[in-house]
Amino acid sequence: MDQFDEIFQAMVHDHGQRPRNFGEFEGATHRAEGVNPLTGDRIEVFAEIDSDQIIRKLAFTGKASSLATTSASVMTGALIGKSLPEALDSIEMTLQWISGDAAPPANLPENEYSLLLEIRNYSHRVRCVALAWNTAKSALSK
């Protein structure tokens, strides 16, 4: 196993065991449920958006694989604090990057988000990662 695989597996294990922003909360202004029928993964996304259109809270629940859970966990951290238009743009770019439709910029900081984008090299797992992002897109577009 190369160094990337070890780091990626450690991230998936960590987020799979201790997902960030997991759980429903009172006062959600937006919500959506997403399902991957191929794997049975099911995620529900909850958002609280204030009057300035800033995402104040973003969380998820569901029963999903460690990879789908990791994606949702990383996603919530990446989007909290963004404006609604910024978040939707970020979601769209992320979906393009992980699907291989566009290459991510070379200057992304090395963090869990940029590590997650490497899933594009494993096309059979892209749907697992995309589930949370597509579900958030549905929730925030309502």
C-alpha positions as CSV (number, residue, x, y, z in Angstrom):
1,M,0.0,0.0,0.0
2,D,1.4,3.4,-1.0
3,Q,1.5,6.4,1.3
4,F,-1.6,8.0,-0.3
5,D,-3.7,4.8,0.3
6,E,-2.6,4.7,3.9
7,I,-3.5,8.3,4.5
8,F,-6.8,8.0,2.6
9,Q,-7.7,4.8,4.6
10,A,-6.9,6.5,7.9
11,M,-9.1,9.4,7.0
12,V,-12.0,7.1,6.0
13,H,-11.6,5.1,9.2
14,D,-11.5,8.3,11.3
15,H,-14.6,9.9,9.7
16,G,-16.4,6.6,9.4
17,Q,-16.0,6.0,13.2
18,R,-16.4,9.7,14.3
19,P,-18.2,11.6,11.6
20,R,-18.3,15.4,12.1
21,N,-21.6,17.3,12.1
22,F,-23.6,14.0,12.4
23,G,-27.1,14.3,13.7
24,E,-30.4,16.1,13.1
25,F,-30.8,19.5,14.7
26,E,-33.7,21.8,15.6
27,G,-34.3,24.8,13.3
28,A,-33.2,23.3,10.0
29,T,-34.4,25.6,7.1
30,H,-33.4,23.2,4.4
31,R,-33.3,19.4,4.2
32,A,-33.1,16.6,1.6
33,E,-32.6,12.9,1.5
34,G,-30.4,11.0,-0.9
35,V,-30.1,7.3,-1.7
36,N,-27.6,5.3,-3.7
37,P,-29.7,2.4,-4.9
38,L,-26.6,0.4,-5.9
39,T,-25.1,0.4,-2.4
40,G,-28.1,1.1,-0.2
41,D,-26.4,4.2,1.3
42,R,-28.9,6.7,2.6
43,I,-28.0,10.2,3.8
44,E,-30.2,13.1,4.9
45,V,-28.8,16.6,5.0
46,F,-30.0,19.4,7.2
47,A,-29.0,23.0,6.9
48,E,-29.8,26.2,8.7
49,I,-29.4,29.3,6.5
50,D,-29.7,32.7,8.0
51,S,-31.3,35.8,6.6
52,D,-27.9,36.8,5.0
53,Q,-28.0,33.5,3.1
54,I,-25.0,32.1,5.1
55,I,-24.9,28.4,6.1
56,R,-24.8,28.5,9.9
57,K,-25.3,24.8,10.5
58,L,-25.0,21.8,8.3
59,A,-25.4,18.3,9.4
60,F,-26.3,14.8,8.2
61,T,-27.7,11.6,9.3
62,G,-28.1,8.2,7.7
63,K,-26.9,4.7,7.2
64,A,-24.1,4.6,4.8
65,S,-20.7,3.1,4.0
66,S,-17.6,4.5,5.7
67,L,-16.7,6.3,2.4
68,A,-20.1,7.9,2.0
69,T,-20.1,8.9,5.7
70,T,-16.6,10.4,5.3
71,S,-17.7,12.4,2.3
72,A,-20.6,13.8,4.2
73,S,-18.5,14.6,7.2
74,V,-15.8,16.4,5.1
75,M,-18.5,18.1,3.1
76,T,-20.2,19.7,6.1
77,G,-17.0,21.1,7.3
78,A,-16.2,22.5,3.9
79,L,-19.5,24.3,3.5
80,I,-20.4,25.7,7.0
81,G,-19.9,29.4,6.9
82,K,-20.2,29.8,3.2
83,S,-22.9,31.9,1.5
84,L,-25.6,29.9,-0.3
85,P,-24.3,30.8,-3.8
86,E,-20.7,30.0,-2.7
87,A,-21.8,26.6,-1.3
88,L,-23.7,25.7,-4.4
89,D,-20.7,26.7,-6.6
90,S,-18.4,24.7,-4.4
91,I,-20.7,21.6,-4.6
92,E,-20.9,21.9,-8.4
93,M,-17.1,22.1,-8.7
94,T,-16.6,19.3,-6.3
95,L,-19.0,17.0,-8.3
96,Q,-17.1,17.9,-11.5
97,W,-13.8,17.3,-9.9
98,I,-14.6,13.9,-8.3
99,S,-16.3,12.7,-11.5
100,G,-13.3,13.6,-13.6
101,D,-15.2,16.1,-15.7
102,A,-12.8,18.9,-14.6
103,A,-9.4,18.8,-13.0
104,P,-9.1,20.3,-9.5
105,P,-6.7,23.2,-9.3
106,A,-3.1,22.3,-8.4
107,N,-3.0,24.9,-5.6
108,L,-5.6,23.4,-3.3
109,P,-4.3,23.2,0.3
110,E,-3.5,19.7,1.4
111,N,-6.3,18.8,3.7
112,E,-9.1,16.2,4.0
113,Y,-11.2,17.9,1.3
114,S,-8.4,17.8,-1.3
115,L,-7.6,14.2,-0.3
116,L,-11.3,13.3,-0.9
117,L,-11.1,14.6,-4.4
118,E,-8.6,11.9,-5.3
119,I,-11.5,9.5,-5.4
120,R,-11.7,10.4,-9.1
121,N,-8.9,7.9,-9.6
122,Y,-11.2,5.2,-8.4
123,S,-14.3,5.6,-10.6
124,H,-16.2,2.7,-9.0
125,R,-16.3,4.6,-5.7
126,V,-17.3,8.1,-7.1
127,R,-21.0,7.5,-6.5
128,C,-20.3,6.8,-2.8
129,V,-18.5,10.2,-2.4
130,A,-21.0,12.1,-4.6
131,L,-24.1,11.0,-2.6
132,A,-23.6,13.6,0.2
133,W,-22.7,16.4,-2.2
134,N,-25.7,15.7,-4.4
135,T,-28.0,15.5,-1.4
136,A,-26.6,18.8,-0.1
137,K,-27.2,20.4,-3.5
138,S,-30.8,19.2,-3.4
139,A,-31.3,20.6,0.1
140,L,-29.7,23.9,-0.5
141,S,-31.5,24.4,-3.8
142,K,-35.0,24.3,-2.2
